[in-house]
Amino acid sequence: MLNESISRLVQYGIETGLLPECEKIYATNLLLDLFHEDSYEEPEEKAENIDLESVLKELLDEAVNRGLIEDSIGYRDLFDTKMMNCLVPRPAQVQKEFWDAYEKSPEAATEYFYKLSQDSDYIRRYRVKKDKKWTVESPYGTIDITINLSKPEKDPKAIAAAKNAKNNAYPKCQLCMENEGYAGRLDHPARENHRIIPITINESKWGFQYSPYVYYNEHCIVFNGEHTPMKIDRAAFTKLFDFVKQFPHYFLGSNADLPIVGGSILSHDHFQGGHYTFAMAKAPIEKKVTIPGYEDVEAGIVKWPLSVLRIRHQDEKRLIDLADHVLKAWRGYTDEAAFIFAETDGEPHNTITPIARMKDGMYELDLTLRNNITTEEHPLGVYHPHAQYHHIKKENIGLIEVMGLAVLPARLKDEIELLKKYILEGKDIRSNEKIEKHADWVEKFLPEYEEINADNIEEILQQEIGKVFVHVLEDAGVYKCTEEGREAFMRFIQTL
C-alpha cells in the first residue's frame, strides 16, 4: 500500500510539473526516508487522474499506523507539508522560472507562480473549495460574500501541546521571510512547501507570495523583508505603486495602521493584492472634486458605503504627493459636528486604507478614510460593525471587506443549517443557544416574504446575510451616504 501511495504522489508531482521526470527516483527516496522505509518496489501500473487529497490521506493514515505522527489535524498538516516538500523545486529554481516567465509578461510570471502555489498544496485547493461563496446586489453594486472554511479548526491536541511548548520567537510572525521552508510546529503552520519571490519595493527587499486561504482570485501578499510594524505614510503610497508598476494587472492595497480599523497583523509591514476586480473598484464617482494645487489630478467621492476619495493620474508621483497631502490633513482633522476626532487623550484616531491599481492606462488610488474612536455605546468602535450586526460580523473591517468582500466566520455554516431547519419547522429560534442571537434579525425579515420553503430558504438567508454586511460597511463609513454625510465629507475636502 505504501509503495502505491508514494508512486501516485511522485506521479502527481511529475504530471503537475513540480517534479521533472529525471528526479522521480530522488523524490521517491526522500518520501521513503520520511516513512523510515528501506525497501521499495515500483508498482506495475502507472497511476492516472491522481487526486492529491486522497493520496495524502492514504499516506497520512500510514504515518499514523506506523506511529510517526499522532492522529490529529495539527500533526497531519505538519507531516503532509513535509511530504509535499519532497516534490517542490528549491527556491532558486522557482525564482528563476518566475523571472524567466516575467520576461514574457508579468501575467505569465504570476500565472506560473499561482499554479505552483496550488500544485504544491501550499494553497490547499480541496479546503478552499469548501468555502461558501455567493453574491448579493446592493445600492453600491454586486457585493461578494464568503464564509471562510479553508482554515482548519483549532485542534484540541494542538492547543494543549502549544500551551506546554516553550515560547518560540522564530519566525517572528507568519509573514516573515524565515517562513520559507520552515518545518512548522503545532502553534505555527508548516511552510516547507512555501516559496517566496524576492522583489524590490521602494529600494528595499520585499517578498511576494500568495495567501494560503485565497479569498479571491490570485490573492497575494507583498511583505517587508524586515519584521517591522505597518505604517501608512508617504512611503506606503510609494510602495503600492512600485508594485503596481511591476505587476499592472494586479491591484495592491493596505490595511489601516491602527487597531479596530486595521488588519489582523499590524506587527509586520505588508500589503494584499491580486487579480480581481472588487465592487469598490467598479463603483462610480458620485461627486467630482478639485483639490487646489492638484487641479491636474482627477478626484472625486466614490459612491460607496465607506468614505472613499478616488484620485487618478498618468503620473503616479502626482498621486503619491496628493495622497500624502490628504493623509496629513486627515491625521489632524477634527469635525465635532460629524463626530470626527483626530485624537482623544493623546490617542490618534484617523488613518487611511489605500488601494492602488492601473485602470485604462491611468494610475488610480482609492483613499478610504478610517477612524477608530470608541464610546460607551460602541465600545468596539463607532465606525465598526454595530452590536445589532455582531450575530453575523463582529470582526474588524479590514482591507478585503473595505473593497466589498465579506469574510464571515466559519460558525455561520452550521448556524445557517440550524436556522433553515428552525424556520421551515416553525420552531422557536430563541430556544437554541447556538442560534438565539439571530432571533431578532429573523423575526424582522420573515414577514417580508410571502412564501418560504425548502427550495428558497437558502437563497433568502444568503440575501439577508448580504444585506447585513452592507449595513456593516455603512457602519464603517465615517461619512454616511446621506445629504448630511456628504456635506460633512465636503467640509474635509475643502480643507485640503
Secondary structure, 3 states (H helix, E strand, C coil): CHHHHHHHHHHHHHHHCCCCHHHHHHHHHHHHHHCCCCCCCCCCCCCCCCCHHHHHHHHHHHHHHCCCCCCCHHHHHHHHHHHHHCCCCCHHHHHHHHHHHHHHCHHHHHHHHHHHHHHCCCCCHHHHCCCEEEEEEECCEEEEEEECCCCCCCCHHHHHHHHHCCCCCCCCCCCCHHHCCCCCECCECCCCCCCCEEEEECCEEEEEEECCCCCCCCCEEEEECCCCCCCCCHHHHHHHHHHHHHCCCCEEECCECCCCCECCCCCCCEEEEECCCCHHHHCCEEEECCCCCCCCCEEEEECCCCCEEEEEECCHHHHHHHHHHHHHHHHCCCEHHHCECCEECCEECEEEEEEEEEECCEEEEEEEEEECCCCCCCCCCCCCCCHHHCCCCCCCCCHHHHCCEEEECCHHHHHHHHHHHHHHHCCCHHHCCCCHHHHHHHHHHHHHCCCCCCCCHHHHHHHHHHHHHHHHHHHHCCCCCCHHHHHHHHHHHCCC
